[in-house]
Amino acid sequence: MSPAKQLFIITGASRGMGEAIARQLLNPEHLVIGISRRRSAGLDAAAQALGAELQQWELDLAEPLAAAQALQQWLEAQPQPQHRFSQACLINNAGVVTAPGPVEEASLAELSNALRVGLEACLLLSSAFLRGTAGLGRARRVLNISSGLGRRAMAGAAPYCAAKAGMDNLSRAMALDEAAKPDGAAIVSLAPGIIDTEMQVQLRGGDPAKFPDQAVFANFKNAGLLSSPEDAAAKVLKFLARPDFGSTVLADVREA
């Protein structure tokens, strides 16, 4: 029998911090599954060079039920996952930022998409993951990538604030459920800091008349206050590996 591997499932793994997280997890002792609308050719090449096991599932998280059903079916098909995997981790990283501005200026489809990707997918994938990995007991971790905007409101960003606030409270409730079990999983909702991604480009490019904090985000870039996706990924993975992971459900890498 081959040695047990660590299983890592990452959403939004084709670009930005999600891709950086997946790349840093590539290791012959790991099985990394990225869930995104598109494949990352760079991840494929890196996995091949390292002799690492990588699967990239091209699924649209705007259809969260289909994505969660795919994960559930895959986990159910694994023979004795408690023997194949020594640890299993789900990293819910995917999110959507609508154009900065009041909700009435976004289309209903855009608003629905933001909540489906940012919150409903997190809920459904977490459910499928926890059910499918129950045999691993405490060797399971769910890391939800939240934001400071889930903990404080900001004008012009209501859908994103709502998704991340929902993610935070979902994490707290799931953690209570898991704590009541003798072999429950550890759950954390982690704010990763301010990262130089496409989301930041969108925010600092917003119309100040509709987005009062536009200058704040422009200053983050001008003052060199943004972390690179690679640096942010390293901090997130360091937090994921902590022996006390789960002891604080709502966390921030800047306070760790």
HELIX and SHEET records of a PDB file:
HELIX    1   1 GLY A   16  LEU A   25  1                                  10    
HELIX    2   2 ALA A   41  LEU A   50  1                                  10    
HELIX    3   3 PRO A   64  ALA A   77  1                                  14    
HELIX    4   4 PRO A   81  ARG A   84  1                                   4    
HELIX    5   5 VAL A  103  GLU A  105  5                                   3    
HELIX    6   6 LEU A  108  LEU A  115  1                                   8    
HELIX    7   7 ARG A  116  GLU A  120  3                                   5    
HELIX    8   8 ALA A  121  GLY A  132  1                                  12    
HELIX    9   9 ALA A  134  LEU A  136  5                                   3    
HELIX   10  10 GLY A  148  GLY A  150  5                                   3    
HELIX   11  11 ALA A  158  ALA A  179  1                                  22    
HELIX   12  12 GLU A  198  ARG A  204  1                                   7    
HELIX   13  13 GLN A  214  ASN A  222  1                                   9    
HELIX   14  14 PRO A  229  LEU A  240  1                                  12    
HELIX   15  15 VAL A  253  GLU A  255  5                                   3    
SHEET    1   A 7 GLU A  53  GLU A  58  0                                        
SHEET    2   A 7 HIS A  30  SER A  36  1                                        
SHEET    3   A 7 LYS A   5  THR A  11  1                                        
SHEET    4   A 7 PHE A  85  ASN A  92  1                                        
SHEET    5   A 7 ARG A 140  ILE A 145  1                                        
SHEET    6   A 7 ALA A 186  ALA A 191  1                                        
SHEET    7   A 7 LEU A 250  ASP A 252  1                                        
END                                                                             
